[in-house]
Amino acid sequence: MASLHDKGVRFDTTLAPDAPAMLLAAEQPQGITFRVGFRNFYTLTRYNRSPLYSMTVTDLGAELVKRASTAPEPAAAAAKP
């Protein structure tokens, strides 16, 4: 992470400066976007080597967390007679 910061890459994290991190570029409809990959990104690429796959899994996970935090409480189950 320290080497990315030294090159001007700015991102928020609580990880130590010596934690492994990598900069990724991804073509999106609105243009190229950049992401910082940490150990969890590396772990995903052990299953499927494609960085695009790992970014998609990360985006899906973030969307699920977002929806779960904004979802209304489920209605109480009706009592069975």
C-alpha atoms as one frame of an Amber mdcrd trajectory, in Angstrom:
protein
   0.000   0.000   0.000   2.826   2.384   0.776   4.139   2.159  -2.796   0.684
   3.071  -4.173   0.476   6.058  -1.812   4.011   7.087  -2.841   2.841   7.125
  -6.483  -0.092   9.415  -5.647  -2.870   6.832  -5.412  -5.241   7.965  -2.654
  -7.749   5.672  -0.953  -9.163   5.168   2.532  -8.162   2.097   4.502  -7.226
   1.069   7.997  -4.679  -1.500   6.765  -0.996  -1.134   7.602   1.279   0.572
   5.034   3.103  -2.723   4.412  -0.140  -4.599   3.557  -0.180  -5.954   0.000
  -2.304  -4.000  -2.472  -2.524  -3.636  -6.232  -3.974  -1.031  -8.571  -6.425
  -2.294 -11.194  -7.890  -0.537 -14.218 -11.265  -1.593 -15.603 -13.025  -0.404
 -18.733 -16.556   0.699 -17.863 -19.297   2.266 -20.022 -18.412   5.689 -18.571
 -14.661   5.190 -19.118 -11.765   3.600 -17.270 -12.167   3.237 -13.514  -9.451
   2.332 -11.051  -9.694   0.083  -8.008  -7.322  -1.003  -5.302  -7.238  -4.740
  -4.703  -6.341  -6.126  -1.280  -5.855  -9.672   0.022  -9.529 -10.563  -0.561
  -9.114  -9.661  -4.248  -6.105 -11.960  -4.476  -8.114 -14.743  -2.819 -10.888
 -14.404  -5.415  -8.375 -14.656  -8.254  -7.219 -18.034  -6.931 -10.674 -19.371
  -7.896 -10.883 -17.546 -11.227  -7.830 -15.689 -12.591  -9.899 -12.975 -14.279
  -9.678  -9.572 -12.553 -13.057  -8.745 -14.100 -14.584 -11.768 -12.343 -13.185
 -10.621  -9.001 -14.462  -7.074  -9.506 -17.910  -8.421 -10.384 -18.008 -10.596
  -7.260 -16.976  -7.578  -5.168 -19.672  -5.382  -6.757 -22.319  -8.070  -6.226
 -21.348  -8.449  -2.571 -21.501  -4.682  -2.024 -24.945  -4.508  -3.654 -26.250
  -7.352  -1.487 -25.021  -5.617   1.673 -26.598  -2.353   0.505 -29.956  -4.000
  -0.195 -29.926  -5.948   3.063 -29.345  -2.758   5.047 -32.209  -0.917   3.319
 -34.690  -3.813   3.048 -37.877  -3.570   5.119 -38.280  -6.044   7.958 -40.074
  -9.212   6.817 -43.658  -9.588   8.009 -44.146 -11.927  10.924 -45.090 -15.433
   9.801 -48.754 -16.247  10.243 -49.462 -18.683  13.056 -50.556 -22.099  11.869
 -53.836 -23.395  13.308
